[in-house]
Amino acid sequence: MTDETYHDARTGRQSSLALDDLLSLDRLCWLHKSGADISDCLNLMLTKAAAATESSCGAVLLRDERSGKRRVAASFGLPEDSFSTRQMREVNRILALGNEPYLLNSKPERPSPLMEALEKASAKSGMAMPMRVDGSVTGLVVLGSERETYSEQQLAVAGGIARYSALAMERANACKDSEDRLGFLETIAEISSVLASERDLNSTLSVVVEQAAALVNAESTAVGLLEEDGSVLRCLVAHGPLADALRGQTFDLTEWPLRSVFKSRKAQALVDPSNNPRLRPKDVETWRVKSALLAPLTLKDTVIGLLAAANKHGGRQFSAVDVRVFETLANHAAIAISNSRLFERNQRALARLEAERTKLEGILENLADGVIVCDADHRITLVNRAAEEIMETSAESLLGHDLVSLHPIEYRKVLRQMLHAVSSADGAESPLHEAKVEYGHKIIRISASPVVVGGSYQGFAMALQDVTAAEEVGRAKAEFVSTVAHELKTPLTSLKGSIGLMLASAPDVSDARFRELAAIAQNNSNRLIRLVDDMMDIAKIEAGRMGLRVEPVSLYECAVDAVKDVQQSAAEKCISLTVRLVGAPPLVPADRDRVEQVITNLLNNAIRFSPENGEVIVSIRRIHGFLRVSVQDFGPGIPRKDLKRVFEKFYQVGGPASRKAGGSGLGLAISKAIVEQHGGKMYVRSTLGHGSSFVFTIPAPAGNK
């Protein structure tokens, strides 16, 4: 994996986790009436945006409601005087460009004024994201990074965070406005209580029109909301004699009196509309009302609809007091309607989440493999049905217990080591960790991977497979392979010796054909002996009979000796071999012959698949308590579909056609097993067209820094 690919993958992972961060921001702003401040929302948003985009500094610039000027509402990593009047003018210019995130110009010949502010914090690149809600500007988010530039994905992620943060702030402000109105008249408070008890939008609108009719003694009342384009008002709910005629009707906002009410955002009373020349005669004839009240439904300076009341001829005229009371009710109704809309959106979101949860539970329950989820303290929090069957117990007896303590004592150390690797940074290169343990009369393969939320380790998920039957078959197969290999070893050794004697005892034989055939026989016998040796090693590994002669070993010396062993085959293809030592790694407890065997196998593979006049590099360095050895070639690389299988026995990249290059397909499987027996791990990185790097690690001695 190249650095660029790794960076993109990490950015994708950070962006895929950013959803939980945005939900936490949304919850904080929703709890505004419980004490959370909008500044907390902004600081949280900056923190999450910085983490998702690898930014080193940033600020949120908002418009001051009193002065109308831009101000710094939240910042990090910047001096207090970073933004001058010149920078604030640049903010207005960027907001006029549109809704999309904007990369700040850092070129010396014409730098952005905002970029100059970020450069005070050593930023090399910057971007600005407008915060807009329903077309209105709420502010600008500015981020700076010490990296040369932001990627398109980081720009999109930051833009999404800014938009979502604007919505969260809008919700927080709406909650604040709702709380500020709680001191009104007792009658209005009672009506507000009724409205608060209703949740869905239709029920809320029904209560609004019924209570409005009772409050101002109106024969008919109605409530309409603006449609999405904001140019048409549609009556949704109505009450009284005019209800059937009003319900579902649409009204043009450009006509009087709607134009006047929406423009002034004040409630108005219409007295004797039949004598008002600004009304169309057709409307007067249709509705035939004596007096009417119109109050805009306003939420944070935005009109979302209209509350109307009317008395037909013979009814009472509405007074100035009715206008004030009606306007107060409309203000409360607007909040209730907004809350109902939020409630319905939340209900739909919860329904989707519940459906996903049900779907996930169904999948987990019907998986053939067992699944166990544990928290960071190894306590079991989830068990599926297959896991209960494999462990032959109920979920109730497992939940809350320490996973390691459930296994036999002899396997607890292995489990603890595996779980430590899962939770530590060492597992970042290979997030899936496997082990086999005995549980009662069963052999269980365990595969564990970390659960990370918002960049924080929360525990791990574990898959269980009962491989008892497969292990028995494998054991029988290993015994058969071992027997066959032993039976072949003796005659092959004799055959090799005989051919060697023939060649040595007949130096003067002039028959070139004889010598050619004898050499071919000797090469093939050597190849067969190597294959038999590999098969015997595999049999020992699978039977657990491969012993290690552990002593302090220099991995550098092992690498140098391995290079000497393969020097001739490298010279045949004009391939240069280089050993690089980073720092001064300590000696490690290991079996020298086996470690050298691993490096030799990796070098042979690298030479086999490298082009002529190529290069193979062996690097040795210490990292995170391990000594890491990598063998890098610059050949054709390995396809992604083959990467997971390269360590399987007899598997060769490219199938049978690749066997022409030589090899038995056992070298990598043996090498990986040897490394794991030393307490290390082996993995591969490869990019098509750029070569491959096989890496293995061996634990450094404890206490050696």
N, C-alpha and C positions, 0 to 999 in steps of 0.2 A: 504494500500500500504506500503510495507516494505521500510526501508531506501535504501536498495540496488536497489529495483525496481524503487524507486523514482529517485535515482541517474542515473540509466540507461535511464529512460524516459527523464530526463533533458539533459543527454548527447546526446540522439537521437534527441531531439528538437534542441539543439545547432548545431548538425551536419547537420539536415535538413535545418537550416537557414544559414549555412556556405556557401552555393552556392552564395547567394547575396554578401557575403564578398569577395569571389574569383572574382566575376565579377567586383567589384569595384577595386580590385587589378589589374585585367586585363586592365580596362579602364585607370588607372593611368599610367601603363607602356606604353600603346598605345599612350598616350599624351606626351611621352618623349620629342618630338621635340617642345612642347609648354612650356617647362620649368621644367617638373617633373624630379626628379633625381632618379637614380636606387636605391639609399639608401632609398628614400621614399617608393619605392615598398617593399624593404626588411623590413623596420620598420613596414609597414602596415601588411605584411605577418606575422611577429612575433606577432603582436598584435592580429590578428585574430586566429592564431594557439594557442596562450596562452588562449584566451577566449574559444575556442572550446575544449581544453583539460585540462582546469583548471590548467595551468602551472604557476609557480611563477617566473621563470627566463628562459633565453634562449639566443641563439646567432646563427648567420649565419657565417659560415666559408667558404671563397672563395679563389681561387687561384689567387695570384697577377700576372697579365700578364707580368710585367716587371721582377720581381725577380724570379717568378716561385714558391714562397713559399706561404703557407697558411696564411691568415690574417683574423682578425675579421672584417667583413663588417658591422654588425649591432648586437646589443645586448640590453638586458634589465634585470635589477635585478641582475647583476653580477659585481664584481669589475673589473677595467680595466686590471689588470694583472692576470686574471683568467687562461689564456691559455698559457702554456709554450711550449718549443720545444717538450717536452715529450708528451703533449696533442696533438700537431699537428701530431706527428707520429701515434698516436692512430686514428686520423682522416683518414690518408691514409690507415691504416689497415681496418677500417670499410668500407671505400669506395671499397676496394678490395673484400669484402665479397659478394656484390651483390647490387640489386636495392631496396630491401625491408627495411622497417623501422626496427630498431634494438633497443631492450631494453638494457640499460647499466647495467652492473653488479654492485650492490651496496653491495655485501657481504664483510664483513671485511677481510676475508682471502685472497681475490683476487679482490679488487675493480678496476673498470675501471678507467684509468687516467682521462677520461672526466668526470666520476662521481665525482672524487675528486674535479674537478673545480666547478661542480654544488653544491657540499656540502658546498662550501664557502658561498653560498647564502641560506644555511639551507635546501637544497633540499634533500628529502629522496629517490626519484626515478628519473630516467632519461631515455630518449630515443633519438636516432639519426636517421635522415631521409635523405638519399642521394638525391641530386637535380641533376637529369639526364635528358638530352634531346637527343633523338635519339641515346641512348647508350653512349653519352659522359657525363662526370662528370662536373657539374658546381659548386658544393659545397656541404656542409653538414649543415643541421639544427639540432641544439641540444636544447632540452627542458628539464627543471627540474621542479619537483612538490614537494610540501610539503606533498602530500599524499604518502602512503606506496608504491603504485604501480600504473601503468597505466593499464587501461582495454584494451582488444583487440580492442574494437570499437574506443577508443581514439587513439590507435596506428594507426589504419587504416585511421582515419580522418586526423591525422598529416601527414601521408605519402601522402595522396591525396593533401593536401595543399602544401607540399614541391614539388611534381611533377608539380602541376599547377603553382606554383611560378617560377619554373625553366623555364616553357614555357613562362610565362609572361616576365621574364627577357630576354629570348631569343628574344622575340618580341621587347622589349625596346631597346636592343642592335642593332637589325636589323634597327629600326627606326633611331638610332643614326648614324649607318654606312651610311644609305641613305642620311642623312643630310650632313655628312662630305664630300660627293662626289659632292656637288652642285657647286663647283667652276671651273668645267672643261671647256674645249674649247667651243666656241659658237656653233659649229656644234653639238657637243655631247650634249650640253644643250638643243638645239632644239629637238634633237632626244629623250632626256629624257622627254621633255615636251609632245611629242607625246605619248611616252610610258605611262606617268602618266595619260594621258587622257583616256587610255584604261583600262578596268577593268577586264573582264573575261579572263581566262588564254589563251584560244585559240586566242582571238583578240590580246592580248599582244604578243604572239609568232609570229603571222602573221606580226605585225609591226616590230618586231625585225629582221626577215629575210629580209623583204623588205628594211628597212633602212640600214641593213648591206651590202646588195648588192649595194646600191647606194653609201655608204660611201667608200668602197674599190674597187668599180668598178668591182664587181664579177659577173660572168655569173649565178652561182648557189649558193644558201645559204641554210642552214638547221640548225635546233635547235633540240637537243635531251635531254631528261631528264632521270635521273637514276630511275630505278624501285625500288620498296620498299626494296628488299634485297640488293640493292646497287652494284650488280655484273654485271648488264646488262644495256646498254644504248639503249633507244628506240627513234627513230626519230619521232617526233610528227608533225612538220610543216616544209615544204621545199618550195623553190622558184627557178624558172628557169628551164632549160632543164632537170636537173637531179631530179626534184621534184617528179615525179611519181615513179622513181626507189628507191628514198630514203625514202619516206613517209611510216612509219610503220615498217621499217627495224630495227632489233636489232643488236648490236655490242658487241663483247666480250672485256671487259676492260683489259684482260691479254695480248692482242696482241698489237704489236707496230703499229702505233704511239700513240694509246690511252693510253697505259700503261705509256709512257713517259710524256704525257701531264698531266694526272691525278696525277702522282707522283710529278712532278715539280710544278704543279699549275701555269704554265706560258704558255702564248700563243706561238705557234711555227708555222713556215712557212715550207712547204714542196716544194722544187724546183725540178722539173722534177722527179716525183715519179717513172717513168718507169725505171730509172737507179738506183733506191735505192734497194740494195739487202735485206734490212730488210722487204720490202713489199712482200706479197705473189703474185706470178705471176697472180693468179686468180683474185685478187683484182685489180691489175694494168689493166688487160684486161677488167674487168667489168666496171670500172669507167672512165678510159682513160682521166685522168686529167693531165694538164701541171704544174699547181701550185695550192697549197691549203693552207688555213689558219685554224688552230685549236686553239680555246681559251676556257679554262674551265670556266664554270659558277660557280663562287665561292661566297658563302655567309657566312661571318664570319668564314673563314678558313674551310668551308665545301663545297666540290664540289657537285653541285646538277645536273649538266648536261654539255653540250658541244655546243658551237656555231661554225659552220664550213662554210667556203666559198671555192669555187673552180672555176678554169678556165680550160676549156678543151684545147686541142691542138689548137694553133692559138691564144689563149687569152694571156693577159699580165701576167708577173711574178709579184708576190706580193713582196713589199719592206719591209725594216725594219720599215719604218714609218707606213706602212699598219698594221704591227704586233702590234705596240703600240696603234694605233687608234682602231684596232679590239679588243684588250684586254680591252681598256677603255669601248668600247661599251658592251663587254661581262659582265664587272663588273656592268654597269648600267642595263643591261638586267636581270642579276641575281636578283637584287633588285626588278625590276618590276615584275618578275615572282613570287618572294616570296610574294610581295604585292598582286598580283592577286590570289595566292593561299589563302592568308589570307582573301581576299575579298570574294572569293567563299565560304570559310568556314563560314565567317560571314553571307553571304547571305543565306546559308543553315540553319544556326542557327536562323536568323531572320525569315526565312520562317516557321520554326518549331514553334517559338514563336508566330508568327502571326496566325498560324493554331490553336494553343492552345488558343490564345486570342479570335479568332472567335468562337471556340467551347465553351469557357466559357461564352461568350456573348449570344450565342444561348441557353445554359442551363439556364442562369439567366432570359432571356426573356420569357422562356417557363415554368418557375417554377410556381406552383400554389400559393406558398407563396410569399408575397412581400419581397423584399430585398432592404435595404437602407445601404449605406456605408458612414461613416462620418470620417472627419479627427480628429486630437487631440483636436481641438477647437469646436467640435460638428457641424461643417459645413458639409452639405450634399454634397457628391462628386459623388454618383452613385445611381440611382433609376431604378428599373426594371418595366416592364409593370404591373405586378400584384400589386406592391406598388402604382402605379398611380391609379389603379382601386379601391383599398381599401381606399385610401385617397381622392379619387374623385377629382383629380387635375392632371395637367401635370408635367412631369419631369422638364420642364423649370421653372415652378413656385416654385420648391422645391430646385433645385441645388443652392448651395452657401448660403442657409439660415440656421440659427441655428435651429437644430432639436427640442430643448426643446420649443422654442418660438412658434412653430406651434401648440402646444397642449394647451388645456384649462388651465387656471391658477391653478385650483385645483389639476391638475396632474403634474405640473412642478416640484414640490418638490420630488415626487416619482421618476420621470425620472432622476433628477439630482443625487439623492442618488444612483440609479441603475448604472448610467454612471460613477459616482465616484468609485463605487465598481469595475466596469469593468476595469478602468484605474489604480487602485491602486494595491499594492502588496497583499491586502486582498483577491483579487479575484483569487489568484493563486491556491487555493485548489479547487475552484469551478468556472471555467472560464466562464460558461454559466449562465447568469442572466436573470430572467424573471419578467415581470410585466404586469398587465392589466390596460388599460386606455380607457376612452370614447373619441371617436373622432366623433363629430357630433352625429348622431343617432346610431353609431356603437360602439361595444365593441371590442377592438383590443388587442390580446395577443402579447407582444413584447418580443423577446429573443435576447439578445445582448452578443457578445463575443469580446474580444480584438483582434486587428490586430497588431502583433509584428513582426518587420523586423530587423534582426541583433541585437536582444536583446533590441531594442528601440520601445517604444509604439508609433504607428503611427495613431491610431484611433480605430474605432470599426465597426463591421458588425452587422446588425440588421435584424432579420426575423420578418415579420408581418403576423398575421393570423386573419381573421375576424371570431370571435367566437360568434357573436351576437346570431345566431340561437341556437348554443350549450348552451349558457348561459341561454337563455329562457327555453330550455328543462331542463337544470340543476336546474333552479329556480323552475319550476313546480314540478320536482322530489323531490327537497328539501322540498317544502311545503307539498307534499304528505307524505314523510318520517316523517316530523315533526308532522303532524296530527296523523299518525298511532302510532308514539312513544308516543304522549300524551295520546291517547286512551288506549294504553297498560299499561302505567305507573300506573294508578290508580288501575286496577284489580290486577296487579302483586304485588303492594305494599300490598294490602289487603290479597292476597294469602300468601305472605311472613309472614305477621303478624299472620295470622291464623295458619300457620304451627308452628310458634314460640310459640304461645299460647298452641297448642296441645302438643308440646314437654315439655313445662314448667309446664303444668297442670297435666301431667301424669307421674310424676317421678317414681312412683312405678309400672308402667306397666311392666310386666315381659315378654311380647311378644317381643322377640328380632327382629322378622321379621317386626313388626309394627315400631319399632324405626329406623330400617335400612331404610325402605321405606320413613319414614318421613324425615330422614336426607338427603336422595337423593333428595326428593322433595324440601327441603330447599336449598340445594346446587344449584340445577337447577334454582330455582326461583331467587337466588342471581345472577347467571350467566345471566339470562334473563334481570334482572334489569340493570346489568352493560352494556349489549348490548343496551338496550333502552337508557340508559344515554349517551352512545357513539353516538347513532344515533341522539339524541337530540343535542349533542354538534356539530356534523357535520352539522346538519340543521342550527344551529345558526351561525356557521362559514361561510357557503355558503351564508346565507342571510345577513351576515354582522351585526348580532345582538349580537355577543359575546362581552360583555363589559369587561373591565379590571379594577380592583381596584388597581391602581398603588400606590405603597409606597416604601420607601427604604427597600430593601430586601437583606439578606445575602444568597448567593447561597450555601455557605457551610452548613448553618443551614437547608436549604431546602433539601440538599442531605442527611444530617444526619437523618432528619425526614422521608424521603422516604425510607432510609435503614431500619429504625425501622418498617415501614409499611410492608415490604416484608421479614422481618427477618424469620418469621415462614416458608414461602414457601422455603426459601433458606436452612433453617435447615433440612427440609425434604429430601433434596438431599445432605446434608453435604457440602454446598457451602459457602465459606468465602466471606464476603463483606467488602471492604476496601474503605475509603474515603481519598483521598490525596489532600492536599491544597498546592499549589506552591506559595510562596510569601505571600503577604497580600492584596488580592484583595479588592477593595472598595465595599460598598453597591451599588446596582443597582436599578433604578426605574422599578419595575415589580409587577405583581400580584402574591403574594406568593403562593396562592392555585394552580394557573394554572402552575407555574413553578414546584411546587412539583408534580403535576399531570404528567408533562412531564418526570421528572426524574423517577417517579414510573413506568410509562409505559416502559421506557427504561430498568429499572432494571428487571421488570417482564419478558421482552423478553430475556434479558441476562440469567436469571435463567432458563427459559424454555428451552433454547437451549444449556445450559452448561452441561457437563457430571457431574456425581456424584463426590464428593470430588474436585470440581473445584474451581475457583476463579473469582470474578467479582470486577473490580476496577473502582471507580469513581474519576476522576481527575478534579481539578478546578484551572485555572490559568488565568492571564491577558495577552493578546497579541494583539498588534496593535489597541488599543482603544476599545477592546471588552473583555468580560469575556467569556472564553471558558470552557465548561463542556463536558467531554467525559466519556462514559460508555463502558468499554472494557470487553469482555468475551474471553474465550479461547476454544470456541466450534468448530463446524465443519466449520464455515465460510459460506459465501454466494457466490453462483456462479456468475460469471461476468454478465451473461445474466439477472440475477435478480436484480442487483444493482440499475438499473435505475427505477425499478418498486416497490421497497420496500415501498415507501411512497404513493403508490396509495391506494385508498379506497378498502377495502375487499381483497386486494392482499396479499397472504401469500406465502413465499418461499417454493417450493416443491408442491404447488397445494393443492388439497383436502386432500391428505394423511397427510399433516402437521397439519391439523386442530385437529388431535388427541391430539396434544400437548396443545390445548386450545387456546383461543383468538378469537377475532372477525374479525381481519384484519383491524380494524379502529384506533387502538392506535397510530401507527406511523403517519397516515394522520392527526389525531387530534393534535399530538405533534408538527409536522412540522408547522401546521397552527398557533398554539399558539406562537411558537417561532417567526415566521414571523410577527405576529401581534405585537410582542414586538420590531420589527425592526432588528431581528437577522436572522440567517439562520441555517439550519440543513443539515448534509450530513453524509455519511457512508463510512468507509474504511473497506475492508475485504480481507482476504487471505484464500483460501480453506485449511482446515486442521490446521489453526492457529488462528481462531477466527475472531471476528468483533469488530469494535469500532464505536459507534454512537456518533456524536459530534454535539453540538449546541452552538451558540454564542448569547450573549445579549449585546447591546452597553453599555459601561461604561459611567458614567455621564461626561458631557463636562467639561474640565478644570481639571479633576482628573488624574494626571500623574501616 
